[in-house]
Amino acid sequence: MSSIDRKPHALKREKSLIIPRHIIFFDTETEQIVQPNGDVKQVLKLGWVCYYRRAYGRNLEKLDWYFFDNALDFWKFIYKHTEKKRRLWVISCNMSFDFTIVQGWKYLGQANFKLKFFHNTGSTCIISVKSKHGAIIFIDSMNWFRESVAASGKRLGIPKLEIDFENADDLFLSAYCKRDVEILVALFKDFVKFLEANSISRVCYTIASTAMAAYLFGFYDHKIYIHNNEQAIDLERASYRGGRVECFFLGRLENGPYYVVDVNSLYATVMHHGNFPCKFSKTRDHCNIDTLRYNLQSKAVIARVLIETDEPAYAVKRNRTIFPVGRFWVTLTTPELVYALKHDHICKVGRFVFYEQEKLFTRYVKRMYDLRLEFKSAGVDSYVEICKLLLNSLYGKFGQKGEVWEKIGDCPGERDRTEQVYLPDQNCRGMIRYLLGEIFELTGYEECFNSFPAIAATVTAYARMYLYELMKTAGSGNYFYCDTDSLIVNETGLANLDSLINNINLGCLKIEETTSWVNIRGLKDYETENKSVIKGISKNAVKLDDGSYQQDQWPSLRGILRGSDSDSYTVKKVTKILTRKYTKGDVNSDGWIYPFSLYEYDQSALWQE
């Protein structure tokens, strides 16, 4: 039985509510220079930066504001507030943009800073650097709040200024920029006030890690043991799938009304009610169905099973996640296995893992949801949003994997960049990163130190099964689309769900929208009389023709490092063409969609998820 390179351990309880004391907030405004090919290069025009020292001991709160119109002045201000044996936090909204505009890699390299950690995925950005003069951590405010400065300001009652960029003078542009920084300062203060006043947790680099710290600080009632059994982790990963997103009808539906209904905090609901794995017990290559049924009475289980079903109830990975009928192998977790046994869908059991289980999250969810309702009743919108984020972000930390970058050399003076290279000894492509005078190689991906994928997999499985039960309650032919925690239903479907309609209670349904018609074009691609949803298409995109859009592409730091100049930010025009080919079921000529039928042999090795 093999093991991964991780020491088995129990999660440690958090013991403090430490909040960073030295924080800098900044924002930049740029001049747009149109390139010959139509791309637009963004060049620094001006910016505002604010050093904020939180009050502690005999030290009073301090705010130090500074205007800059060149990158060197910005970095002088940063270094002025950098000291040995203390970490300086630097925060902006859209760090990929602002860090590049002030030529971050260039000036950090010139000051002999070295990279400790770099992560940039989606809107999340963390850059940790250190030198003999001190340590700096650059963090995007969207690590906590995935919203624009305008949205944050609206929640906090500090409206973002409106501006006509074509005609505004530099004086007003400066005031516009400073207001954005004022909103960032207020956003952070508000976040800290919430965490401290309610004894929630310390501030971490992301909302998910803050949620984990909150759980381990005040709600860690049952020990969670992190194991290193490789076979068990492989099964856990195979069972870990996301929310259910499907179309059941394609085309335009008239003669409404139709209703978009959402579950009140779906993931929080299943975390509140469910039992979850907390300690690895054993894994074997196979067992009989009676043994599986007996152990499910008291244990959490993940098992690879041969299913035969006429219900599209189980998420199966076949290039993409589908919900087929027929006979097929699939790796399922406790709630799916319980359903499958109840309906006699299991034909055979392959490799399995047993775990001890507990109600791990009941008290955490109750506290956060009660706080959310309390603040909603009091009209404190900013705290309502924080509670929502803390409820939805915790489970994902248990399913986290990380990139492994190993330093392989030094490269003083080398241009900062990421390169794809050929590795002849492995006969494959690899990734090399040159940053701040050092070379790093991407050697793989591994489980994070505190990851326990079985927990995350069980949460998402409970959520999928909950949504499936709602679909069955609405009734066949009465629901047309689902997305994780929501359904589009007709009047009959809504009537069948009537006993669950409640805007407040955890796990009940709220009516988000009523529309006389709906046009369903694909996954996350539909239109009602009130709104249009198209995943991947920005609100400012220009429609060229049906299914074709032109929009600006704003690169991430990862994307910039793959380019030719890591200290230059260029916005490109890209054309996105939507194929709108549905690949998660069979589309009938009348628009109704039927689940795929799979028929696989008894050999469990036929398809590896």
C-alpha positions in Angstrom: 0.0 0.0 0.0 1.7 3.2 -1.2 1.7 6.6 0.4 2.0 10.2 -0.8 4.7 12.5 0.5 2.8 13.9 3.4 2.9 13.1 7.1 -0.4 11.9 8.6 -1.6 14.4 11.1 -4.7 15.9 12.7 -5.8 19.4 11.8 -4.6 21.9 14.5 -7.0 24.2 16.2 -6.5 27.9 15.5 -5.7 29.8 18.7 -5.5 33.5 17.7 -7.3 36.3 15.9 -4.1 38.0 14.5 -4.9 40.8 12.1 -2.1 42.4 10.0 -1.1 45.8 11.3 0.7 47.4 8.4 -1.2 47.5 5.1 -0.8 49.6 1.9 -3.7 50.1 -0.5 -3.2 51.5 -4.0 -4.8 52.1 -7.4 -3.6 53.3 -10.7 -5.0 55.1 -13.7 -3.5 54.7 -17.1 -3.1 56.4 -20.5 -4.2 54.2 -23.4 -1.8 53.9 -26.4 -3.3 52.3 -29.4 -0.8 49.9 -31.2 -0.6 49.4 -35.0 -2.4 46.1 -34.7 -5.3 47.6 -32.7 -4.1 46.4 -29.3 -4.1 49.0 -26.5 -1.1 49.4 -24.3 -1.8 50.7 -20.8 0.8 53.1 -19.4 0.8 54.6 -15.9 -0.6 58.1 -15.8 -1.2 58.6 -12.0 -2.1 56.8 -8.9 -2.8 57.0 -5.2 -1.3 54.9 -2.4 -2.3 54.8 1.3 -0.3 53.3 4.2 -2.6 52.2 7.0 -1.3 51.3 10.4 -3.9 49.6 12.6 -4.1 50.9 16.2 -2.3 48.5 18.6 -0.8 48.9 22.1 0.0 52.6 22.5 0.1 53.1 18.7 -2.8 55.1 17.3 -4.3 54.4 13.9 -2.4 56.1 11.1 -3.2 56.9 7.5 -0.4 58.1 5.2 -1.7 59.2 1.7 0.6 59.7 -1.3 0.0 60.7 -4.9 2.4 59.4 -7.6 2.7 59.8 -11.3 5.6 57.5 -11.9 6.5 54.0 -10.8 9.7 54.9 -9.0 7.9 57.2 -6.6 5.4 54.4 -5.9 8.2 52.0 -5.0 10.0 54.5 -2.8 6.8 54.9 -0.8 6.5 51.1 -0.5 10.1 50.6 0.6 9.8 53.5 3.1 7.2 51.4 5.0 9.1 48.1 4.6 10.9 47.1 7.8 12.9 44.1 9.0 11.0 41.4 10.9 7.6 42.6 9.8 5.3 41.8 6.9 3.8 44.5 4.8 0.5 43.8 3.1 -0.1 45.6 -0.2 -3.6 45.4 -1.6 -5.3 46.5 -4.8 -8.4 45.5 -6.7 -7.1 43.6 -9.8 -3.5 43.1 -8.7 -2.6 41.6 -12.1 -3.2 45.0 -13.7 -1.9 47.4 -11.0 1.2 45.3 -10.2 2.1 45.3 -13.9 1.4 49.0 -14.4 3.9 49.9 -11.6 6.4 47.5 -13.1 6.4 45.2 -10.0 8.8 42.5 -11.2 11.4 45.1 -12.4 11.5 47.2 -9.2 11.4 44.2 -6.8 14.3 42.7 -8.7 16.3 45.9 -8.6 15.8 46.0 -4.8 17.1 42.4 -4.5 13.8 40.9 -3.4 13.4 37.1 -3.9 10.2 35.1 -4.5 8.7 33.1 -1.6 5.4 32.3 -3.2 3.4 33.2 -6.3 -0.2 32.1 -7.1 -2.5 33.6 -9.7 -5.6 31.7 -10.8 -8.7 33.5 -11.9 -9.2 36.6 -9.8 -7.0 35.2 -7.0 -3.5 36.7 -6.8 -0.8 36.3 -4.1 2.8 37.4 -4.5 5.0 36.9 -1.5 8.6 38.3 -1.6 11.4 38.8 0.9 14.7 40.7 1.1 17.1 41.6 3.9 15.0 44.8 4.3 11.7 43.0 5.1 8.8 41.0 3.6 6.0 42.1 1.4 2.8 40.2 0.4 0.8 41.5 -2.5 -2.9 40.5 -2.4 -5.9 41.2 -4.6 -9.0 42.4 -2.8 -10.9 39.9 -5.0 -9.2 37.1 -3.0 -11.9 37.9 -0.5 -14.6 39.7 -2.5 -15.1 38.8 -6.1 -16.6 42.1 -7.0 -15.6 45.4 -8.6 -14.6 48.5 -6.5 -18.0 50.0 -7.6 -19.9 47.0 -6.1 -17.8 47.2 -2.9 -18.4 50.9 -2.6 -22.2 50.5 -3.1 -22.3 47.9 -0.3 -20.3 50.2 2.0 -22.2 53.4 1.2 -19.2 55.0 -0.4 -20.2 55.3 -4.1 -17.5 55.1 -6.7 -17.2 58.4 -8.7 -18.5 58.5 -12.2 -16.1 59.8 -14.9 -15.9 60.5 -18.6 -12.3 59.3 -19.3 -12.3 61.1 -22.7 -12.9 64.6 -21.2 -11.9 64.4 -17.5 -8.9 66.5 -16.5 -6.1 65.2 -14.4 -7.4 66.8 -11.2 -10.7 64.9 -11.4 -9.0 61.7 -12.6 -6.8 62.0 -9.4 -9.9 62.4 -7.2 -11.5 59.5 -9.0 -8.5 57.3 -8.3 -8.2 58.3 -4.7 -11.9 57.5 -4.1 -11.2 53.9 -5.3 -8.4 53.6 -2.7 -10.7 55.0 0.0 -13.2 52.3 -0.9 -10.4 49.6 -0.6 -9.4 51.0 2.8 -13.0 51.0 4.0 -13.6 47.5 2.6 -10.6 46.0 4.6 -11.6 47.9 7.8 -15.1 46.6 7.5 -13.9 43.0 7.0 -11.6 43.2 10.0 -14.3 44.8 12.1 -16.7 41.9 11.3 -14.1 39.3 12.1 -13.0 40.9 15.4 -16.4 41.9 16.7 -17.9 38.5 16.1 -14.7 36.6 17.2 -14.7 34.8 13.8 -11.0 34.4 12.7 -7.8 36.0 11.7 -7.4 37.5 8.2 -5.9 35.1 5.7 -4.8 35.6 2.1 -8.1 34.3 0.6 -11.8 34.0 1.7 -11.5 30.2 1.7 -8.4 30.2 4.0 -10.2 32.7 6.2 -13.2 30.4 6.4 -11.0 27.5 7.3 -9.3 29.6 10.0 -12.8 30.5 11.3 -13.8 26.9 11.4 -10.7 25.8 13.2 -10.9 28.7 15.7 -14.4 28.4 17.0 -16.1 25.4 15.6 -13.6 22.5 15.4 -15.6 20.0 17.6 -14.4 16.7 16.1 -10.8 16.0 15.1 -10.1 15.6 11.4 -7.2 13.3 10.6 -5.4 14.0 7.4 -4.1 10.7 5.9 -1.5 9.8 3.2 -2.9 6.6 1.7 -2.4 7.0 -2.1 -5.0 4.5 -3.2 -7.7 6.2 -1.0 -6.8 9.6 -2.2 -7.0 8.4 -5.8 -10.6 7.3 -5.1 -11.4 10.5 -3.3 -10.2 12.5 -6.3 -12.2 10.3 -8.7 -15.4 10.9 -6.7 -14.9 14.7 -6.5 -17.1 16.5 -9.0 -18.7 19.9 -9.1 -22.3 21.1 -9.2 -24.9 19.8 -11.6 -25.2 22.1 -14.7 -27.5 20.8 -17.4 -30.0 21.8 -20.0 -33.2 19.6 -20.2 -34.6 21.7 -23.1 -33.0 23.8 -25.8 -34.8 26.6 -27.5 -37.3 29.3 -26.8 -40.2 28.6 -24.3 -43.2 30.9 -24.6 -46.5 30.9 -22.8 -45.1 31.4 -19.3 -44.8 32.3 -16.6 -41.5 30.5 -15.9 -39.6 30.8 -12.6 -35.9 30.8 -11.6 -35.8 29.3 -8.1 -32.6 29.1 -6.0 -31.8 27.0 -2.9 -31.0 29.1 0.1 -27.3 28.3 0.7 -27.2 24.9 -0.9 -23.7 23.9 0.2 -24.3 25.3 3.7 -27.5 23.3 3.9 -25.9 19.9 3.2 -22.9 20.8 5.4 -25.4 21.5 8.3 -27.3 18.3 8.0 -24.8 15.8 6.7 -22.1 13.4 8.2 -18.7 13.7 6.7 -15.5 11.7 6.7 -13.1 12.6 9.5 -10.7 9.7 9.8 -9.4 7.1 7.2 -10.3 3.6 8.3 -9.3 1.1 5.6 -9.3 0.5 1.8 -9.8 -2.8 -0.1 -10.0 -3.9 -3.7 -13.6 -5.2 -3.5 -16.5 -6.2 -1.2 -20.0 -7.6 -1.6 -23.1 -5.4 -1.7 -24.3 -6.5 1.8 -20.9 -5.5 3.3 -21.3 -2.1 1.7 -24.8 -1.7 3.0 -23.8 -2.7 6.5 -20.9 -0.3 6.7 -22.9 2.6 5.3 -25.1 2.4 8.5 -22.2 3.9 10.6 -19.3 4.9 8.2 -18.6 7.2 5.4 -17.7 5.4 2.2 -16.2 6.1 -1.2 -16.5 3.2 -3.6 -16.1 2.4 -7.3 -19.3 0.6 -8.2 -21.0 -0.9 -11.3 -24.3 0.9 -11.6 -27.3 -0.1 -13.6 -30.0 2.6 -13.6 -32.8 4.2 -15.6 -32.4 7.4 -13.5 -29.9 10.2 -14.5 -28.9 10.5 -10.9 -25.1 10.0 -10.8 -22.4 12.3 -12.0 -20.0 10.5 -14.4 -16.8 11.8 -15.9 -16.5 10.9 -19.5 -14.3 13.8 -20.9 -16.9 16.0 -19.2 -19.4 15.4 -16.4 -22.6 13.8 -17.6 -25.6 12.2 -15.9 -26.3 9.0 -17.9 -28.6 6.0 -17.6 -27.6 2.5 -18.4 -24.8 0.3 -17.0 -21.5 1.9 -16.1 -18.7 2.2 -13.6 -18.5 5.3 -11.4 -16.9 6.3 -8.1 -19.5 7.5 -5.6 -19.5 8.9 -2.1 -21.8 8.2 0.9 -25.1 10.0 -0.2 -24.9 8.7 -3.7 -24.2 5.1 -2.5 -27.1 5.3 0.0 -29.4 6.4 -2.9 -28.1 3.7 -5.2 -28.6 0.9 -2.6 -32.1 2.1 -1.8 -33.0 1.9 -5.5 -31.1 -1.4 -6.2 -28.8 0.3 -8.7 -25.5 -1.3 -7.6 -24.5 -4.5 -9.4 -21.0 -4.8 -8.2 -18.5 -3.1 -5.8 -14.9 -2.6 -6.7 -12.2 -0.7 -4.7 -13.6 1.1 -1.7 -12.6 3.2 1.3 -14.2 3.3 4.7 -14.0 6.4 7.1 -15.2 7.3 10.5 -17.7 10.1 10.2 -19.1 13.0 12.2 -21.4 16.0 11.8 -18.4 18.3 11.3 -20.0 21.5 10.2 -23.4 21.8 11.9 -22.3 24.4 14.5 -20.2 26.4 12.0 -23.1 26.7 9.5 -25.7 27.5 12.2 -23.5 30.4 13.5 -22.7 31.9 10.1 -26.3 31.5 8.8 -27.8 33.0 11.9 -25.3 35.9 11.7 -26.3 36.4 8.0 -30.0 36.6 8.9 -29.3 38.9 11.8 -27.3 41.3 9.6 -29.8 41.1 6.8 -32.6 42.1 9.1 -30.5 45.0 10.4 -29.7 46.1 6.8 -25.9 45.6 7.1 -25.4 44.4 3.6 -21.6 44.2 3.8 -21.7 41.7 6.6 -24.4 39.7 4.9 -22.0 39.3 2.0 -19.2 38.2 4.2 -21.3 35.6 6.0 -22.4 34.2 2.6 -18.8 34.0 1.4 -17.6 32.2 4.6 -20.5 29.7 4.3 -19.8 28.9 0.6 -15.9 28.8 0.7 -15.0 26.4 3.5 -15.6 23.0 1.8 -13.3 23.8 -1.1 -10.2 24.1 1.1 -10.5 20.4 1.8 -10.3 19.6 -1.9 -7.3 21.9 -2.6 -4.3 20.8 -4.7 -1.2 22.9 -5.4 1.4 23.4 -8.0 4.9 22.3 -7.0 7.7 24.7 -8.2 11.2 23.8 -7.4 14.2 26.2 -7.6 16.7 24.8 -10.1 19.1 27.7 -10.3 19.9 31.4 -10.3 19.6 33.8 -13.3 20.6 37.3 -12.2 19.5 39.9 -14.8 17.4 37.5 -16.7 14.0 38.8 -18.0 11.1 37.7 -15.8 8.9 35.2 -17.7 7.4 31.7 -18.0 8.5 29.4 -20.7 7.2 26.1 -22.0 10.1 23.7 -22.6 10.7 20.2 -23.9 12.1 17.7 -21.3 14.0 15.1 -23.2 14.5 12.8 -20.3 10.8 12.6 -19.7 9.7 13.0 -23.3 7.2 15.6 -22.4 6.7 19.4 -22.2 7.4 21.2 -19.0 7.2 24.7 -17.5 10.1 26.9 -16.4 9.6 30.2 -14.5 12.2 33.0 -14.3 11.4 35.4 -11.5 13.4 37.8 -9.5 16.8 36.3 -10.6 15.9 32.7 -9.9 14.7 29.8 -12.0 11.9 27.5 -11.0 10.6 24.3 -12.6 7.0 23.1 -12.3 7.5 19.5 -11.1 3.9 18.6 -10.7 0.7 19.0 -8.6 0.2 17.6 -5.1 -2.2 17.4 -2.3 -2.0 20.4 0.0 -0.8 19.7 3.6 -4.3 19.9 5.1 -6.4 18.6 2.1 -8.9 15.9 2.6 -10.7 15.5 -0.8 -13.2 13.0 0.7 -14.8 15.8 2.6 -15.2 18.1 -0.4 -16.4 15.3 -2.6 -19.1 14.3 -0.1 -20.3 17.9 0.2 -20.7 18.3 -3.6 -22.3 14.9 -3.8 -24.9 15.8 -1.1 -25.6 19.0 -3.1 -26.1 17.2 -6.4 -28.4 14.7 -4.8 -30.4 17.5 -3.1 -30.9 19.2 -6.4 -31.9 15.9 -8.0 -34.6 15.4 -5.4 -35.9 18.9 -6.2 -36.0 18.0 -9.9 -38.0 14.9 -9.1 -40.4 16.9 -6.9 -40.9 19.5 -9.6 -41.8 16.6 -11.9 -40.6 15.5 -15.3 -41.3 18.0 -18.0 -41.7 20.8 -15.5 -38.0 21.8 -15.2 -35.9 23.0 -18.1 -32.5 24.0 -16.8 -30.4 23.6 -13.7 -27.2 25.2 -12.4 -25.7 24.0 -9.1 -28.3 25.4 -6.8 -31.0 26.7 -9.1 -33.8 25.5 -11.4 -35.9 27.0 -14.2 -39.4 25.6 -13.8 -42.9 26.2 -15.1 -46.0 27.0 -13.1 -46.7 23.3 -12.5 -43.2 22.7 -11.3 -43.4 25.7 -8.9 -46.7 24.4 -7.5 -45.1 21.0 -6.9 -42.3 22.8 -5.0 -44.6 25.1 -3.1 -44.0 23.5 0.3 -40.3 24.5 0.0 -40.8 28.1 -1.0 -39.4 30.2 1.8 -36.9 33.1 1.4 -35.3 32.6 4.8 -35.0 29.0 5.9 -31.8 27.1 5.1 -32.3 24.7 2.3 -35.6 26.1 1.1 -36.3 27.8 -2.2 -36.6 31.5 -3.1 -38.0 32.8 -6.4 -35.2 34.8 -7.9 -37.0 35.7 -11.2 -40.3 35.4 -12.9 -40.4 35.7 -16.7 -43.0 35.2 -19.4 -40.5 33.5 -21.7 -37.0 31.9 -21.6 -34.6 31.1 -24.4 -32.1 28.3 -23.4 -29.1 28.1 -25.7 -26.7 26.0 -23.7 -24.9 25.7 -20.4 -24.8 29.0 -18.6 -26.2 30.5 -21.8 -29.8 31.6 -21.6 -32.0 34.7 -21.8 -35.2 35.8 -20.1 -37.2 39.0 -20.4 -35.1 40.4 -17.6 -31.6 39.4 -18.4 -29.1 37.6 -20.7 -26.6 35.1 -19.3 -23.6 34.0 -21.5 -20.6 32.6 -19.7 -17.3 34.0 -20.9 -18.8 37.0 -22.6 -18.3 40.3 -20.9 -21.1 42.8 -20.4 -19.2 45.3 -22.7 -18.8 42.8 -25.5 -19.9 43.7 -29.0 -22.1 41.2 -30.7 -20.9 40.6 -34.3 -23.5 38.0 -35.3 -25.4 35.2 -33.6 -22.9 33.4 -31.4 -20.0 35.6 -32.2 -18.7 38.4 -29.9 -15.7 40.8 -29.8 -14.4 41.9 -26.4 -11.4 43.1 -24.6 -9.0 40.6 -23.2 -7.4 41.7 -19.9 -4.5 39.4 -19.2 -3.7 37.9 -15.8 -0.2 37.9 -14.3 0.3 34.3 -15.5 -0.7 35.4 -19.0 1.6 38.4 -18.9 4.6 36.3 -17.8 4.0 34.1 -20.9 4.4 37.2 -23.1 7.4 39.2 -24.2 7.4 41.9 -21.5 6.4 41.2 -17.9 6.3 44.9 -17.1 3.9 45.9 -19.9 0.1 45.6 -19.8 -1.6 45.3 -23.2 -5.4 44.8 -23.7 -6.1 42.8 -26.9 -9.3 42.6 -28.9 -10.5 39.0 -29.2 -13.4 37.4 -31.0 -15.2 34.6 -29.2 -17.3 32.2 -31.3 -19.8 30.1 -29.4 -20.4 26.7 -31.0 -23.5 26.1 -28.8 -23.2 22.4 -29.4 -24.8 20.5 -26.5 -22.6 17.5 -25.4 -24.2 16.4 -22.2 -27.2 14.6 -23.6 -29.1 13.6 -26.8 -31.0 16.6 -28.2 -34.4 15.6 -29.7 -35.9 17.5 -32.7 -38.5 19.1 -30.4 -35.8 20.6 -28.1 -36.1 18.1 -25.2 -32.9 16.5 -24.1 -32.5 12.9 -23.0 -29.6 11.5 -20.9 -26.9 9.5 -22.6 -27.1 5.7 -22.4 -23.9 4.0 -21.3 -23.4 0.2 -21.4 -20.1 -0.9 -20.0 -18.7 -4.4 -19.2 -18.0 -5.7 -15.7 -14.3 -5.0 -15.8 -13.7 -2.0 -13.5 -10.6 -1.1 -15.5 -12.6 -0.4 -18.6 -12.7 3.3 -17.9 -10.6 5.1 -15.4 -12.1 8.3 -14.2 
